[in-house]
Amino acid sequence: MNILYIKVKAQKVLKFLKETYPDTKCHLIFKNAHELLVGSILSAQCTDKRVNMITPGLFQKYPDIDAFSKASEEKLQREIRSTGFYKNKAKAIINCSKQIVQLHGGKVPCKMEYLVKLPGVGRKTANVVIGNYFKKPAIIVDTHIMRLSRRIGLTHNSDPVKIEFDLRECISEKHWTFFSNSLGDHGRTVCKARKPLCSKCKISEICLYFKEITTHNKY
Ligand code: SF4
């Protein structure tokens, strides 16, 4: 793909997102870095809405990283069961909290290089925390960003890390977190996974997916 062409397209998408979702924000409810970290681990293969249903009670029982590091795995599994993959998630939350206590004095680190070394923390979770808590630029490649960036034609990759770096190339750094959160909003409301509402979409004229379905008369 021609990088200049993609950059121009990305600018148009960004302009649309600024006009349409100016007040976008992370949909997970959190008061501090560890709540966002735990919420983000719980949100894997689960909606933010469902995570938000259990986290207020969870954060009352475990008010800090130290408390999570000492949690009973079986008990935590029961408490987070509704978010799915609860066995892996409970293990990740406990082990990651232990490591934060041991290596970072109980404080969630703010740098990618430290965050991705924590058990159960990948680049997506790290970027959620970096962008939405530490307020540093971060491209957050969740399921919405993967789907939309490919449909629109900002990347041809399917690997999340490659998508992250493709988007870093075509969006200026200061807009990374806004771009991620607002593109996610567009994914939730219009460019839905099963049936994108292309007739209601204001960026259809620059969208690769729309071009392909109209060219093949599938629309
Ligand atoms: S035109 Fe359709 S596929 Fe393209 S971004 Fe809009 S809703 Fe998604």
Boltz pocket constraint, residues with backbone or C-beta under 6 A from the ligand:
constraints:
  - pocket:
      binder: B
      contacts: [[A, 148], [A, 151], [A, 152], [A, 190], [A, 191], [A, 192], [A, 196], [A, 197], [A, 198], [A, 201], [A, 202], [A, 203], [A, 204], [A, 205], [A, 207], [A, 208], [A, 209], [A, 210]]
      max_distance: 6.0
